[in-house]
Amino acid sequence: MRLSVRHTTRYRFAGPVNYGVQRLRLTPKETQGQKILNWQMEYEGAQEELVYDDQNHNSVTLISAFEGAEEIVITCHGEVETEDHAGLIGHHAGHLPLWSFLGFTPLTQPGPQIKALIAKVARSEDGMVSTLHNLSDVIRQSVKYETGTTEVTTTAEEAVGHGQGVCQDHAHIFIAAARSLDIPARYVSGYLMMDDRINQEATHAWAEAYVQNLGWVGFDISNGISPDPRYVRVATGRDYRDAAPITGISYGASTRDLNVNLAVEQKAVEQ
């Protein structure tokens, strides 16, 4: 499947910025079942300083704001070719060892709520992948998808307590539970082509678990499936902080307004 993506983020500041730098993880990965056909990054009110691969093999772009800028616009667009591998990514890559995805982070530290959730998960006779799908089902039933109820700083334990959250929360809960079961797990940020619309208001997030003899396998907890050709993997990490699309700091003015426009659609393949 050939997917076309256009993602624009607009920051408006309360006044002129003296200095600002942003770290962008917006370039899709070249992985099994995913090939970048073309990809471009464009900026208004800022300039590119450096591009590098981080410890998770994410492509990271550093940009700096022009002095006195009152607005920064970041636009990325391109086409990605995807294949259906039933969520299977395969062998481990990256500079972090596999065991590092067993350790808890502040966002994925389990507590009584996570432990109670794990107790509800049925162990499948069909193997670990089926058991992990059972875990995904329990999370989706326990934490209803609802926007505006959590923030990027909400922990997995807090989200279970709320009983509501978004894809980021579902991924963090899955990761916390999997690591509690001694299964390496990681966070994935990316794009998803929706069946009912092209334009969206946010990127998507899911999780991957490392299964013996298979490697990394994806689980979209919010939708109850493993990723298919509608998904574009962009960045991975131990939690959201490692894979956030945009992070940064600015001096001289605070962010007054943030607006995101995202369009993901299938493109016809020329014969």
C-alpha positions, 0 to 999 in steps of 0.5 A: 500500500502506498500512503501519502502523509502531510503533517503540519504543526504550528506554534504561536508564541505570546511574543518574540522568541529570543532563543528556541530549539526543537527536537523532531522525530518526524521521519518514518523508519526504514523497517521490515514492511515499510519503505520511504519513497520520498520525504521532505521537511520544511520550516517557517520561523526556524532553520535546520541545525542537525540530523542524526540517529538516536539510540533507538535508530530514530531519525532526529532533526534539530531546528532552531528558532529565528531570533524574534520569531513569533511563530514556527511552522513545521511541515513534513510530507511524503509517501511511504510504501507499506506491506502487511506483516501482521505487526511483525517487525522482527529482530532487535536493532538499535544501540540499546540492548534488549534488556533495557526495554524491561526496565520501568520508566516514570511513565510506565512504573506499575502499581496496584492498578496495573497489577490488578489489571494483569490478574484479569488477563487470560493466558492463552494456550496458543502462545504468547502473541495470543496472550498479549492480544488478551492483555490488549483486550483487557486494557481496552475494556478497562480504559475507555478511549476518551480524549481530553481526560489525560495529558502527556505526563499522565502515567500508566498507573494514573490512566488505569485509575481514571478508566479513560485515556487515549492511544498514548495511555493505552500503549503505556499501560500495555508496556507497564504490564508486559514488562511486569511479565518480563516481556520487553516492550516499547512505545511506537509513535506514527501515522494511521490511515483512518477508514472514515476520513483523511484529515486528523488532529493528532498522530497515533501511538501503539506498542511493540513486545518482543516475543521469543522466536518472532522478535518485535510484534506490534499491538495497537491497543486502542483499535484491538489489532496488530498494525497492518499496511495502514500504519506508518512507524516513525519513532520508537522508545522506552516510552513517549518521551523517547518517541515524541514527535516534537519536543523543545524549549524556548526563551523570551516567550511562552507558547500561546497556541499549538495547532496540528493538521494531519492528512493520511491517505492511500495513493494509487500505484501507477502501473 
